Amino acid sequence: MPRYEFRCRACGDTFEVNRPMARAGDPASCPQGHADTVKLLSTVAVTGRGGGGPVGGAPPAPAGGCCGGGGCC
């Protein structure tokens, strides 16, 4: 279930709420009971397993420039 981060405008507390995506826009009261809250924009970091390359085992793309060779621009 997705986790959404909120901040209370009354006390400044930041808290998280777990809820279905269908209810992502619903308001949330802060743990102190205040109703004046705002949903924060959260960033997500996705990391792979490593192992040298994109999904499927293909080798990594060459580095440098817009086409990978560095001399086309």
N, C-alpha and C positions, 0 to 999 in steps of 0.2 A: 504494500500500500504506500502511495507517495507521502512524503513528509513535506509540509509547508511551513515556512518560517514567518513569524509575525512580530511586530514591534508595537508596544502599547504607547500611545501618545501621551497618556496621563502620567505614567510612572517611568517610562523609558525601558521597561523590561522587554527582553527579546525571548520568544518562546516558540516551540514547534508544535504542530498539530498534524497527526496522521489522519488522513481521510481519503475517500475515493476521488479519482480525478473528476468525476461528475459533480463533486461538491467543492472543487478547487476555489471557486469565487465566493463561497459563503463566508460571512463574517465570523470572527472568532473573538471570544472574550479572553482577556489576559488572566493568568492564574490568580491575580489579586482582585479580580471581579470587575475590572474596568472594561467598558465596551468600545472605547475609541481606539481601535487598532488598525494597523495597515499591514498588508501582506508584502513581504520583502521579495525582491528578485534574487534568487539563489543561483549560484553557479555550480556546475557539476564537473568533477574531474573524472575522466574515464581512463583507466590504465589497462594495458594489455598484459599478456603473459610474458611478453618478451620473446626472444627466439629469433630475432632478425628478419622481420619482414611483415608485409600485410597478410591478411587472412588468406588462407589457401596455400601458404608456403612459398609464394612468389618472392623473388629477391627484392630488396628495397630499391626504390627508384634512385637514379643517379642524382647527386646534389648539384645545385648551381644553375642559375638562370631560369628563364620561363619555360624552356623546353627540356631542361635537364643537362644540356651541354654547355650552357653559359655563353655561347657565341652568337646566338640568333638575335639578340636585342641590339 
